[in-house]
Amino acid sequence: MTDQIHDEIVDEAPQFTDVTGDDHQATSESAKLQSYRLTRDAQLEALRADVMRLRAELAAIAAGSSRLAALETNVAIETVENKIRRHVIPTVVVAGIVGYLWTAFVRPR
């Protein structure tokens, strides 16, 4: 429910006052209503501030996560490259065997 609709409903709500004409009670109810509106507005502002803060934190987390993923990918690639450089001959032999088996199974019969 939006604030404007809620305010209209509260404004249109019947005021249960004493029919004897006691203005003090009506003033007290008006003060309570005003206090309720101020409290509600303050709570809404606090919630809006929290949402903005959380939005900024989420953006920072997303940026940090993407940097971390890129860093981990680079580390994994460097690790594989280093292993291949250290073991060139076995790597070429294994690649040849995998290529031969791949073509043997994929070739139409």
Secondary structure by P-SEA (a helix, b strand, c coil): ccaaaaaaaaaaccccccccccaaaaaaaaaaaaaaaaaaaaaaaaaaaaaaaaaaaaaaaaaaaaaaaaaaaaaaaaaaaaaaaacaaaaaaaaaaaaaaaaaaaccc
